[in-house]
Amino acid sequence: MAEDTIRVGFVGAGANTARRHIPGLREQPGVELAGVANRSLASSQRVCDEYEIAKAYEDWVDLIDDDDIDAISIGTWPYMHRTLTLAALDAGKHVLCEARMAMDASEAHEMLDASRANPDLVTQIVPSPQIMPIERHLIDLITEGYVGDVLHVDARVFTDRNWPDTDAPVHWRHDRDLSGNNAMTMGIWYELLMRLVGRASSVQAQAQTIVKHRKSADGLRTEMTIPDQLDVLWSLAGGGTVNMSVSTTLGSFQPPFDLWVFGDKGTLHIDAPDFSQTGLSDLRITGGKRGDSEMSVIEVPPEKVGAWRVEEEFVNAIRGVEPVTRTNFADGVKYMEFTDAVQESWQSGSRVNLPL
């Protein structure tokens, strides 16, 4: 398929698909946006009309079974990711799947097994965008020994920065039947930290649900079963520990995120004073090494500044130009196992070892 036109179909053309994947794929040479299957034919047709996509499908099965479709972009809620991925791979389609990978690690393993059974097909999970512009340089700094051996990482994540509000509507992220075991943005931040400092070998977690009920779309009081305040302490497989706090209900005064990497030779601090919802603006690295009197800003070399290129990477992988690195299914399984371990830990009060 190095020179052929790649025809992409979209199953679940929601917000991120419209904002990212449709324009991102349209920019790639030799890619045709071929079809959409939303929850109704009318919804599919609206997306096709708005974004000039060729064909609206009434049912996702018809789209995946269409021999004219080469690749599937999955933008549904996580409860459908496994089903759609397995069906697409069985039909010989490449798969770009929105994060979260699946409902739980068991489903994620099924997806990985299916991808390995179809090595000629490309599979990719949409990666964490939070620090893309600085990620490559940050990884290089840590890898090349700026901090020395990693002793401890402290990560505080408060992206939504809301106050507790029982009148706030239910989001799919609050519904375990739709979103699975992942809580808030915990899994995607673990994916990011895994690239920086490696995977967890054991997990200890505490959680609470501050907003215990919210209003459903029809105005009904709905009990929340997914925590909105989570503290996770884990040991790194390569040595050192990580302490991560994730919350969506601690008010508006804290920064969106604050990340520290402490080592035996130096310290790195990553923050974003004017962080946008895309996670791609005003990122800052400061650092200091043993013997320095203070920390200073570390500039990212222009050639290392990263950008969102998920759709380009997906298409390039199909054409055999480059492998998928952000994020392959094997790494997706790792963060799904982490989310399962966190849930088991906070529910049981015990430390959970990884891998599961």
VOVEXPA-829401 format. One line per 8 residues: for each residue x, y, z of C-alpha. Coordinates in nm, 3 decimals. Example, Ala and Ser with C-alpha at 12.3 -4.5 7.8 and 13.67 -1.06 7.14 Angstrom:
! VOVEXPA-829401
1.230/-0.450/0.780  1.367/-0.106/0.714 .
! end
This chain:
! VOVEXPA-829401
0.000/0.000/0.000  0.305/0.225/-0.034  0.156/0.421/-0.326  -0.213/0.329/-0.311  -0.487/0.559/-0.186  -0.576/0.482/0.176  -0.951/0.503/0.233  -1.039/0.574/0.596 .
-1.374/0.516/0.762  -1.475/0.673/1.094  -1.678/0.487/1.355  -1.791/0.740/1.614  -1.699/1.082/1.476  -1.705/1.272/1.805  -1.525/1.582/1.927  -1.166/1.461/1.909 .
-1.224/1.294/1.573  -1.364/1.618/1.433  -1.094/1.833/1.591  -0.795/1.610/1.528  -0.834/1.303/1.311  -1.052/1.430/1.026  -0.832/1.733/0.949  -0.513/1.542/1.034 .
-0.591/1.258/0.795  -0.714/1.494/0.525  -0.372/1.662/0.527  -0.196/1.334/0.445  -0.121/1.277/0.074  -0.307/0.987/-0.081  -0.567/0.956/0.195  -0.940/0.965/0.124 .
-1.201/1.019/0.394  -1.441/0.751/0.279  -1.720/0.704/0.532  -1.878/0.768/0.872  -2.086/0.547/1.100  -2.231/0.725/1.402  -2.514/0.608/1.625  -2.772/0.697/1.363 .
-2.777/0.745/0.988  -2.886/1.106/1.037  -2.588/1.176/1.261  -2.354/1.004/1.014  -2.492/1.213/0.730  -2.447/1.539/0.924  -2.079/1.462/0.973  -2.039/1.369/0.606 .
-2.206/1.693/0.497  -2.001/1.910/0.734  -1.664/1.756/0.655  -1.720/1.649/0.293  -1.686/1.278/0.360  -1.804/1.043/0.090  -2.056/0.807/0.250  -2.281/0.784/0.555 .
-2.343/0.438/0.702  -2.639/0.340/0.916  -2.446/0.069/1.098  -2.077/0.036/1.185  -2.086/-0.328/1.071  -2.159/-0.212/0.716  -1.868/0.030/0.722  -1.619/-0.226/0.852 .
-1.743/-0.488/0.604  -1.706/-0.247/0.309  -1.422/-0.375/0.090  -1.352/-0.018/-0.023  -1.245/0.083/0.330  -0.878/0.025/0.418  -0.850/0.170/0.768  -1.081/0.247/1.059 .
-1.060/0.542/1.296  -1.244/0.449/1.617  -1.380/0.750/1.805  -1.648/0.587/2.020  -1.651/0.569/2.398  -1.422/0.296/2.534  -1.699/0.037/2.581  -1.689/-0.028/2.204 .
-1.314/-0.017/2.143  -1.248/-0.389/2.181  -1.549/-0.493/1.972  -1.469/-0.253/1.689  -1.097/-0.330/1.689  -1.147/-0.706/1.670  -1.406/-0.667/1.395  -1.187/-0.429/1.196 .
-0.879/-0.652/1.218  -1.087/-0.956/1.125  -1.203/-0.761/0.817  -0.845/-0.673/0.722  -0.855/-0.306/0.823  -0.585/-0.098/0.989  -0.698/0.054/1.321  -0.648/0.394/1.481 .
-0.824/0.373/1.819  -0.903/0.665/2.044  -0.773/0.651/2.400  -0.869/0.496/2.631  -0.760/0.169/2.480  -1.035/-0.044/2.634  -1.255/-0.098/2.938  -0.994/-0.302/3.122 .
-0.669/-0.493/3.079  -0.844/-0.812/2.974  -1.003/-0.639/2.674  -0.673/-0.467/2.596  -0.493/-0.803/2.587  -0.752/-0.934/2.342  -0.686/-0.634/2.120  -0.310/-0.687/2.140 .
-0.345/-1.058/2.062  -0.560/-0.978/1.759  -0.309/-0.722/1.635  -0.024/-0.972/1.669  -0.230/-1.226/1.477  -0.249/-0.970/1.193  0.108/-0.838/1.167  0.041/-0.689/0.823 .
-0.215/-0.450/0.976  -0.124/-0.130/1.163  -0.277/-0.073/1.506  -0.236/0.249/1.703  -0.381/0.407/2.017  -0.414/0.786/2.019  -0.140/0.902/2.260  -0.127/1.150/2.545 .
-0.088/1.508/2.410  -0.002/1.686/2.733  0.367/1.756/2.679  0.423/1.668/2.313  0.626/1.981/2.226  0.887/1.911/2.494  0.861/1.534/2.536  1.149/1.430/2.310 .
1.394/1.670/2.474  1.275/1.574/2.820  1.326/1.204/2.746  1.675/1.283/2.613  1.763/1.483/2.925  1.665/1.197/3.154  1.819/0.928/2.932  2.147/1.116/2.901 .
2.177/1.151/3.278  2.072/1.507/3.359  1.915/1.392/3.686  2.132/1.082/3.725  1.946/0.787/3.874  1.578/0.870/3.919  1.494/0.872/4.289  1.142/1.009/4.292 .
0.881/1.164/4.065  0.604/1.388/4.194  0.312/1.451/3.959  0.003/1.657/4.036  -0.269/1.663/3.771  -0.567/1.898/3.800  -0.661/1.952/3.438  -1.031/2.032/3.486 .
-0.980/2.256/3.792  -1.344/2.244/3.897  -1.505/2.292/4.237  -1.733/2.014/4.364  -2.071/2.054/4.193  -2.358/1.806/4.218  -2.544/2.001/3.950  -2.271/1.925/3.697 .
-2.389/1.685/3.425  -2.279/1.325/3.400  -1.997/1.281/3.148  -1.913/0.946/2.989  -1.591/0.950/3.193  -1.808/0.926/3.507  -1.986/0.613/3.383  -1.795/0.288/3.438 .
-2.022/0.109/3.189  -1.896/0.342/2.917  -1.543/0.427/3.026  -1.419/0.120/3.212  -1.171/0.118/3.500  -0.973/0.427/3.408  -1.034/0.725/3.638  -1.012/1.081/3.504 .
-0.687/1.122/3.307  -0.487/0.881/3.523  -0.413/0.626/3.249  -0.294/0.873/2.990  -0.063/1.040/3.242  0.080/0.701/3.335  0.143/0.639/2.965  0.335/0.967/2.952 .
0.535/0.898/3.269  0.613/0.547/3.146  0.793/0.703/2.849  0.987/0.936/3.078  1.092/0.711/3.366  0.973/0.358/3.291  0.693/0.129/3.403  0.556/0.057/3.750 .
0.642/-0.265/3.932  0.386/-0.221/4.214  0.104/0.017/4.297  -0.061/0.148/4.614  -0.363/0.375/4.571  -0.622/0.569/4.769  -0.930/0.726/4.618  -1.243/0.915/4.706 .
-1.553/1.031/4.526  -1.604/1.392/4.630  -1.905/1.456/4.403  -2.110/1.152/4.493  -2.392/1.213/4.248  -2.456/1.416/3.934  -2.747/1.485/3.703  -2.801/1.263/3.403 .
-2.911/1.400/3.065  -3.275/1.352/3.168  -3.221/1.527/3.501  -3.209/1.219/3.721  -2.978/1.196/4.021  -2.701/0.951/3.928  -2.458/0.791/4.172  -2.091/0.820/4.083 .
-1.880/0.503/4.100  -1.556/0.641/3.957  -1.339/0.851/4.193  -1.269/1.217/4.127  -0.973/1.234/4.367  -0.697/0.977/4.338  -0.353/0.940/4.495  -0.123/0.670/4.360 .
0.222/0.572/4.486  0.417/0.327/4.275  0.760/0.171/4.258  0.950/0.194/3.932  1.083/-0.126/3.779  1.420/0.045/3.731  1.433/0.189/4.084  1.276/0.495/4.243 .
0.917/0.586/4.320  0.638/0.797/4.173  0.368/0.983/4.365  0.082/1.099/4.144  -0.226/1.292/4.253  -0.514/1.331/4.007  -0.826/1.535/4.076  -1.105/1.714/3.894 .
-1.275/1.872/4.196  -1.019/2.068/4.402  -1.105/2.413/4.271  -0.945/2.660/4.034  -0.638/2.785/4.220  -0.391/2.503/4.157  -0.199/2.473/3.827  -0.333/2.232/3.565 .
-0.035/2.006/3.626  0.297/2.014/3.805  0.567/1.752/3.744  0.899/1.705/3.925  1.171/1.449/3.850  1.428/1.413/4.128  1.756/1.229/4.079  2.087/1.185/4.257 .
2.254/1.438/4.024  1.982/1.685/3.935  1.618/1.792/3.933  1.375/1.869/3.651  1.048/2.061/3.684  0.782/2.069/3.413  0.479/2.295/3.427  0.252/2.503/3.206 .
0.141/2.831/3.365  -0.108/2.905/3.085  -0.189/2.548/2.992  -0.457/2.515/2.722  -0.712/2.238/2.688  -0.510/2.095/2.399  -0.207/2.057/2.624  0.019/2.204/2.357 .
0.098/2.556/2.474  0.321/2.740/2.719  0.509/2.437/2.846  0.821/2.504/3.051  1.117/2.295/3.167  1.339/2.419/3.447  1.630/2.227/3.588  1.920/2.232/3.827 .
2.215/2.002/3.889  2.406/1.923/4.203  2.623/2.225/4.281  2.396/2.479/4.108  2.273/2.768/4.322  1.928/2.773/4.159  1.719/2.614/3.886  1.704/2.775/3.544 .
1.490/2.745/3.231  1.599/2.474/2.988  1.529/2.568/2.628  1.414/2.300/2.387  1.628/2.294/2.069  1.413/2.380/1.765  1.492/2.047/1.601  1.351/1.866/1.905 .
1.025/2.056/1.940  0.748/1.804/1.897  0.400/1.842/1.753  0.081/1.645/1.709  0.144/1.402/1.423  -0.073/1.105/1.516  -0.248/1.083/1.181  0.079/1.126/0.991 .
0.239/0.846/1.193  -0.060/0.619/1.133  -0.050/0.673/0.757  0.329/0.642/0.744  0.308/0.312/0.933  0.055/0.180/0.681  0.290/0.280/0.400  0.589/0.119/0.574 .
0.772/0.449/0.629  0.793/0.437/1.010  0.667/0.221/1.298  0.398/0.331/1.541  0.556/0.473/1.855  0.276/0.692/1.996  0.111/0.462/2.103  0.141/0.097/2.004 .
-0.093/-0.168/2.145  0.178/-0.323/2.365  0.225/0.005/2.553  -0.151/0.050/2.562  -0.182/-0.282/2.745  0.071/-0.162/3.002  -0.132/0.145/3.091  -0.452/-0.059/3.099 .
-0.290/-0.303/3.343  -0.185/-0.004/3.551  -0.543/0.129/3.566  -0.671/-0.213/3.673  -0.401/-0.235/3.941  -0.492/0.110/4.072  -0.859/0.016/4.099  -0.779/-0.312/4.275 .
-0.550/-0.131/4.517  -0.788/0.144/4.621  -1.079/-0.098/4.653  -0.885/-0.358/4.853  -0.647/-0.130/5.041  -0.352/-0.346/4.936  -0.042/-0.307/4.722  -0.074/-0.465/4.376 .
0.222/-0.597/4.179  0.268/-0.544/3.805  0.247/-0.682/3.545  -0.087/-0.840/3.629 .
! end
